[in-house]
Amino acid sequence: MKFLLSLIVILVGCKNQSIEEATQGNSQTDSQLQFEKASQELRKFEIELVSLYMESLKTTEKTILKADSLLIKNEIEKDPIKLRIKRSISNSLHYLKAELFFKLGNYDKSILELNKLTYLGGDVAIALASNYSKLKRFDKARSYIDSIGKGYYLYNYMLGNYYENVGDKNEALKIYKAIKHDKSTKHYGYYELAVKRIEKLEKRFPELINEIYFPTRNPKFEFSFSDNETEE
């Protein structure tokens, strides 16, 4: 009798464990499925974002209006899958608008859009520096460049740009030459740009650039390539 009761307890325990494992398995599968669906939606949005960037080459103002419409749509989104990527979409559209306002020379508006992003470091900090440099607020521009830190891949090139903006050709040259001698960065597009800047700054009557490079967030764009002529 005792043996029979023990056997029943073991069987019931195994059954409960199996149910619990099955529930956990279903939960994990569910979560994975939702993640994959959200990833698919994000890829769809990136295709649309590339299209907006392409369109902006011809009709910048119209593209800004389209981005505004998409931001409104994103703000009232109710779909549980799309809600997972709501922040990413919002950040991408605000950054797109910031790029386009910069292109139009509306630097204050560009700054407003950048300040709506959830993270103000990295490329966003450089974009802010680009705008403040155009507004001749060089101290502010420098503070944003310094905020990204020396380890950031664009830091040195941006600093070289900054020194050109403030008219310090020698300091800019020093930085560009340091980039040229660092072969570990040769795969980045800015390496060739730095080499070109050296060539231009060493001319008898050099023309200094008057802006800091504004990094794009076009999903189709890569900054580690050799087509430096297109990049420039």
C-alpha positions as CSV (number, residue, x, y, z in Angstrom):
1,M,0.0,0.0,0.0
2,K,2.8,2.4,1.0
3,F,4.6,1.5,-2.3
4,L,1.4,2.3,-4.3
5,L,1.0,5.7,-2.5
6,S,4.6,6.6,-3.2
7,L,4.2,5.7,-6.8
8,I,1.1,7.9,-7.1
9,V,2.9,10.8,-5.5
10,I,5.9,10.4,-7.9
11,L,3.6,10.2,-10.9
12,V,1.6,13.3,-9.9
13,G,4.9,15.1,-9.2
14,C,6.2,14.2,-12.6
15,K,3.0,15.2,-14.3
16,N,3.0,18.6,-12.5
17,Q,6.6,19.1,-13.5
18,S,5.8,18.3,-17.1
19,I,2.9,20.8,-17.1
20,E,5.2,23.5,-15.6
21,E,7.9,22.8,-18.1
22,A,5.4,22.8,-21.0
23,T,4.0,26.1,-19.7
24,Q,7.5,27.6,-19.5
25,G,8.3,26.3,-22.9
26,N,5.1,27.8,-24.4
27,S,5.9,31.1,-22.7
28,Q,9.4,31.2,-24.2
29,T,8.1,30.2,-27.6
30,D,5.5,33.0,-27.3
31,S,8.1,35.5,-26.3
32,Q,10.5,34.5,-29.2
33,L,7.6,34.7,-31.7
34,Q,6.7,38.2,-30.5
35,F,10.4,39.2,-30.7
36,E,10.6,37.9,-34.3
37,K,7.4,39.7,-35.3
38,A,8.8,42.9,-33.8
39,S,12.0,42.4,-35.7
40,Q,10.1,42.0,-38.9
41,E,8.2,45.2,-38.3
42,L,11.4,47.0,-37.6
43,R,12.9,45.8,-40.9
44,K,9.8,47.0,-42.7
45,F,10.2,50.4,-41.1
46,E,13.9,50.5,-42.1
47,I,12.9,49.9,-45.7
48,E,10.4,52.8,-45.4
49,L,13.1,55.0,-43.7
50,V,15.6,54.3,-46.6
51,S,12.8,55.4,-49.0
52,L,12.4,58.6,-47.0
53,Y,16.1,59.4,-47.2
54,M,16.1,58.8,-50.9
55,E,13.0,61.0,-51.4
56,S,14.6,63.8,-49.3
57,L,17.3,64.2,-51.9
58,K,14.6,65.7,-54.2
59,T,11.9,67.0,-51.9
60,T,13.3,67.8,-48.4
61,E,10.4,69.8,-47.0
62,K,7.9,67.1,-48.2
63,T,9.9,64.4,-46.5
64,I,9.8,66.3,-43.3
65,L,6.0,66.5,-43.5
66,K,5.9,62.7,-44.1
67,A,8.1,62.1,-41.1
68,D,5.7,64.3,-39.0
69,S,2.7,62.1,-40.2
70,L,4.6,58.9,-39.3
71,L,5.5,60.3,-35.8
72,I,1.8,61.1,-35.1
73,K,0.8,57.6,-36.3
74,N,3.5,56.1,-34.1
75,E,2.5,58.1,-31.1
76,I,-1.1,56.6,-31.2
77,E,0.0,53.1,-32.1
78,K,-2.0,50.4,-30.2
79,D,-0.7,47.2,-31.9
80,P,1.2,45.2,-29.2
81,I,3.9,44.1,-31.6
82,K,4.6,47.6,-33.0
83,L,4.6,49.1,-29.5
84,R,7.8,47.1,-28.9
85,I,9.6,49.2,-31.6
86,K,7.8,52.5,-30.9
87,R,10.8,54.2,-29.3
88,S,13.2,53.0,-32.1
89,I,10.8,54.4,-34.8
90,S,10.4,57.7,-32.9
91,N,14.2,58.1,-32.5
92,S,14.8,57.4,-36.2
93,L,12.2,59.8,-37.4
94,H,13.3,62.6,-35.1
95,Y,16.9,62.1,-36.2
96,L,15.9,62.1,-39.9
97,K,14.1,65.4,-39.4
98,A,17.2,66.7,-37.6
99,E,19.4,65.8,-40.6
100,L,17.0,67.4,-43.0
101,F,16.7,70.6,-41.0
102,F,20.5,70.7,-40.8
103,K,20.6,70.3,-44.6
104,L,18.2,73.2,-45.0
105,G,20.2,75.4,-42.6
106,N,17.6,75.4,-39.9
107,Y,20.1,74.6,-37.1
108,D,17.9,75.5,-34.2
109,K,15.1,73.2,-35.4
110,S,17.7,70.5,-36.0
111,I,18.8,70.8,-32.4
112,L,15.2,70.6,-31.2
113,E,14.7,67.4,-33.0
114,L,17.9,65.9,-31.6
115,N,16.9,66.8,-28.1
116,K,13.8,64.7,-28.5
117,L,15.9,61.5,-28.8
118,T,16.2,59.2,-25.8
119,Y,20.0,59.1,-26.0
120,L,22.2,62.1,-26.6
121,G,25.6,60.4,-26.9
122,G,27.6,59.1,-29.8
123,D,26.5,60.2,-33.2
124,V,23.7,62.4,-31.7
125,A,26.3,64.4,-29.7
126,I,28.3,64.9,-32.9
127,A,25.1,66.0,-34.7
128,L,24.5,68.5,-32.0
129,A,28.1,69.7,-32.2
130,S,27.6,70.1,-36.0
131,N,24.6,72.4,-35.4
132,Y,26.3,74.5,-32.7
133,S,29.3,74.9,-34.8
134,K,27.2,76.3,-37.6
135,L,25.6,78.7,-35.1
136,K,29.2,79.8,-34.2
137,R,28.6,78.5,-30.6
138,F,32.0,76.8,-30.6
139,D,32.3,76.2,-26.9
140,K,29.0,74.3,-27.0
141,A,30.1,72.3,-30.0
142,R,33.4,71.4,-28.3
143,S,31.6,70.2,-25.2
144,Y,29.5,67.8,-27.2
145,I,32.5,66.4,-29.1
146,D,34.3,65.9,-25.7
147,S,31.3,64.2,-24.3
148,I,31.6,61.3,-26.7
149,G,35.0,60.4,-25.4
150,K,38.3,59.6,-27.1
151,G,37.5,56.0,-27.7
152,Y,34.6,56.8,-30.0
153,Y,35.4,55.9,-33.6
154,L,34.6,59.4,-35.0
155,Y,36.1,61.4,-32.1
156,N,39.5,62.3,-33.7
157,Y,38.0,63.2,-37.1
158,M,35.3,65.4,-35.5
159,L,37.9,67.1,-33.4
160,G,40.0,67.8,-36.5
161,N,36.8,69.3,-38.1
162,Y,36.3,71.4,-35.0
163,Y,39.7,72.9,-35.2
164,E,39.3,73.8,-38.8
165,N,36.0,75.5,-37.9
166,V,37.7,77.7,-35.3
167,G,40.5,78.5,-37.7
168,D,43.3,76.4,-36.1
169,K,44.8,74.8,-39.1
170,N,47.9,73.5,-37.3
171,E,46.0,71.7,-34.6
172,A,43.6,70.2,-37.3
173,L,46.6,69.0,-39.3
174,K,48.2,67.4,-36.2
175,I,45.0,65.4,-35.6
176,Y,44.5,64.4,-39.2
177,K,48.1,63.2,-39.4
178,A,47.6,61.1,-36.3
179,I,44.7,59.4,-38.0
180,K,46.7,58.8,-41.1
181,H,49.5,57.1,-39.1
182,D,47.0,54.9,-37.3
183,K,46.6,52.1,-39.8
184,S,44.1,50.2,-37.5
185,T,41.4,52.8,-38.5
186,K,42.1,52.5,-42.3
187,H,38.8,50.6,-42.9
188,Y,36.8,53.6,-41.8
189,G,35.6,56.1,-44.4
190,Y,36.9,59.0,-42.3
191,Y,40.5,57.7,-42.7
192,E,40.5,58.7,-46.3
193,L,38.7,61.9,-45.5
194,A,41.4,62.8,-43.0
195,V,44.1,62.1,-45.7
196,K,42.3,64.4,-48.1
197,R,42.1,67.1,-45.5
198,I,45.9,66.9,-45.0
199,E,46.4,67.3,-48.7
200,K,44.1,70.4,-48.8
201,L,45.5,72.0,-45.6
202,E,49.1,71.7,-46.8
203,K,48.4,73.7,-49.9
204,R,49.8,77.2,-50.0
205,F,46.4,78.8,-49.6
206,P,44.4,76.2,-47.7
207,E,40.6,76.5,-47.5
208,L,39.3,75.4,-44.1
209,I,36.0,73.6,-43.8
210,N,33.2,75.4,-42.0
211,E,31.3,72.6,-40.6
212,I,31.6,69.4,-38.5
213,Y,30.5,66.3,-40.3
214,F,26.8,65.4,-39.4
215,P,26.5,61.6,-39.2
216,T,23.6,60.1,-41.1
217,R,21.4,57.4,-39.8
218,N,20.3,56.2,-43.2
219,P,20.2,52.3,-42.8
220,K,21.8,52.0,-46.2
221,F,24.8,54.1,-45.3
222,E,28.0,52.6,-44.0
223,F,30.9,54.8,-42.8
224,S,33.5,52.0,-43.2
225,F,34.0,52.0,-46.9
226,S,36.5,53.2,-49.5
227,D,34.3,55.4,-51.7
228,N,35.8,58.5,-50.2
229,E,34.9,60.7,-53.2
230,T,31.2,60.0,-52.7
231,E,31.7,60.4,-48.9
232,E,33.3,63.8,-49.2
